Amino acid sequence: MTVRVSIDVDRCQGHGRCFSLAPALFTFDDLGNGVVLDDGIVNEAQCDAAYLAVANCPEHAVSLEESP
């Protein structure tokens, strides 16, 4: 299964929880809004951090897509 993380830029308010909880998956732009690093593919070692970032985003801007 492939897991990919994404951020809805229209919902992101720049709280920074995603890049605080999963710095290998996220960074921030000049305005402090979250940005997905690389292609957003989450490896097995990063899954817990990715799900934690999703659960802790106050605007629900972070999401995961699972595909076979």
Secondary structure, 3 states (H helix, E strand, C coil): CEEEEEECCCCCCCCCHHHHHCCCCEEECCCCCEEECCCCEECHHHHHHHHHHHHHCCCCCEEEEEEC
